[in-house]
Amino acid sequence: MSAPKKIPLRTCIACREEKPKREMLRVVKNAEGEIRLDFSGKLPGRGAYLCNSEACVKKLRKYRLLNRAFSMEVSEAVYAAVEEEFCREK
């Protein structure tokens, strides 16, 4: 008898809620320092997870949460691009 398959959980950087990885958005910083949304969840680089909700995406920008997640200064243009990409996917 095999053990039940484990569902990977991730914590949202905006609301700090733990949810299954598949239900969340991944924001990734690659080796070149570019930051973007990763809809496949497979891009290489440092990842930060975000609930798939508008409230969390807005909180991301308001509190500049990517700065903390990636330990670097993230430009306003990156936040705008992440927000725009999120809205386009909806």
Order of alpha helices (4+ residues) and beta strands (2+ residues): beta-beta-beta-beta-beta-alpha-alpha-alpha
